Amino acid sequence: MQPAADVDPALYHRFRHGDLEAFRAIVQAYEEPSFRLVYLWAGDRILAEDVVQDAFWKAWTRRTHLRDPDRFAGWFLRILANVYRDRMRREPQGVIPVETVALVDPDGTPEERALAADEVQALRVALAQLRWEDRLAVTLRYYDGLSVQAVAGVLHRPPNTVASRIHRALGRLRTLLTQDEEGGRHAAASSRRPD
C-alpha cells in the first residue's frame, strides 16, 4: 500500500516511540488509500470507515510490535486485513451493496467515461459475488499491486495457497463478467420489438 503523500521515514521511528504528531501525519497519509482498499473489499462505506479506524487504533496500541519502522506499510496492511477478516467472521455476511467507485478517468471523453463506469460497475458486481477471502487476495494482488509472496504474508498463508486462491478467483471473475456481458446482450436483444 502506498501512502497518499510522501512520508518522512523518521515519522515511522517517532510513531514507534509514541509520538502522537507522527501518528497523525501517518494517519493522514494512509487514511485515503486504506479506505479505498477496504471499500473495494467490503463494498460498504460505513464498514470501510469502521475497519480503517479500528486498524489505526490497533496500530497505535501495538506500535511497539513494529520491529522495522521502515516496513510500516506492510505491517499496517496486515493489521488492516486482519481487522477486516475479524469483522467478516463476527458479522453475518449479507449481500454487499454495490456502488460506483471513482476509478474512471475524469479527463476522458463522455463516451469513454460512461464505458469505463460501466466496466467498473460490472467488476464491482462480480467482485461482490466472490467470497470475502478471495476478494481480499485478488484486490491485494491486482489493485494494491502486491506480489503473491507479500499477499501470503498479509493473509498468513503459504504462497502456493495464495496463488491457487487468486487463480481460482480470477477464473470465477472471468465467468461472472462473461455472464454479465452475455446477459446484457440477451437483455438488449429481448427488449427489441419486432417490426
Beta strands, then each sheet from edge to edge (+ up, - down):
end
